[in-house]
C-alpha cells in the first residue's frame, strides 16, 4: 500500500479506488482523528490521481487540528465529569487510566491518536506489572472516557478483555482478625478507638470510608444511617447495631463526626511517648486521614509479623456478607443491608462451604437414582 510522508516524517498509508460509474479516482486514508477519510482526486488518470492524492493528504493534515492534546483532553474530561456530578474518586480513576495510556504512548499528541491496534500493546505492557483484573478495570475506564466523555472515536469499541482466573472468595477467620486487633492494641498502648472502628466495620460490613464519614447526628435509634453522599451506590442505607457497640459509639462520638476524637487521642499518645515531631505532624481530623492511618497500620502488621496476608476489606465487609449467607439469609435481602447488587455479593464477597453444598447436591442425586430404580422395578414386576 502506498504512503504519503508528511513534513514531520510521519507516513500516512492510503489507497486509490473507483466506485460505480464515477470516472474519478478516490483516495482513502485515515485522518488525524483516526477516522477513515475518502476524498475525490478529480482525476481520471491513475498516475495523476496518485499525485493528487498526496496533495489531498498533506492539505488535510496541514489544517488546524481539532484533536485535543492529552492535557486538554484531561481538562475536558474532568470538566464534563464534574458537570455530571461524578464523585472525586471516580474522576480520579478515569484520569488515572488516561495517564497510564499516555505513559505507554508518550509520543502521541492526544487520546485521538490512539488506534485500536495500539490497545493490544497497552495490554501487553500493563500485563508485566499488574493482574488481568486490574487491566480489565483500566480498559473499562478507558472505554467510558472515549465513548461517554470524549465522544471522538473509540479505539476500545471492540477490545477483547483479558481473561482472568476466577478465584473463590475467602473468609478471614475471626481468630486471624483478632490477632491483628491484638497487635494494634499492643502497638498503640491499649487505644480503644481504632479497635472499636474495626469491630463495628466487621460487625455490620460497611465500607471503611462510609464508617469514617459517619456523622454523630446519623447515629440514632440503635442504628447507623449512611447517607447517599458517602455510600458507593448513591443511596441512603441503614444498619442496625448491637446494643453494646451502639452505646460505645455514642460515648466516643465527637461534635461532628463519630470518630472525630481520633486526631486528638493519637496526638496524646505521641506526647506521652515524648515524640514531639510526631505530635507536630498530626493534623486535625478528617475521615480520609483516619482511613489512611488504619490502612497504613494494616500494611505494617503484615510487614512486621510476616503472617499470611489478607485484605482488610475481605476481613470486614466480606466476612459480614459471608456470615449472612452461612446463616441462610437470602442474597437479595442481604444485598439491601450491605448496599450492593446480589451478583456482586456472590461473585466477590461470599465465602461458601462448597464441599458441604456439593455433598448436599450429591445426596439428592443419589436419592433420585434410588427412587428411579424402585419405580423401574415396580413397573417390571409381574402382577
Secondary structure, DSSP 8 states (H G I E B T S, - for coil): --EEE-TTS-EEEEEEE--TT--S-EEEEE-TTS-EEEEE---SSHHHHHHHHHHHHHHHHHS------HHHHHHHHHHHHHHTT--HHHHHHHHHHHHHHHHHTTTSSSGGG--HHHHHHHHHHHHTTS-HHHHHHHHHHHHHIIIIII-S--TTTT---------------HHHHHHHHHHHHHHTTT--HHHHHHHHHHHHT--HHHHHT-BGGGEETTEEEE-TTTSTTSS-EEEE--HHHHHHHHHH--SSBTTTTHHHHHHHHHHHTT-HHHHHH-----HHHHHHHHHHHHHHHHHHH------HHIIIIIHHHHHHHHTT--HHHHHHHHTS-HHHIIIII----HHHHHHHHHHHHHHHHHHHHHHHHHHHS--
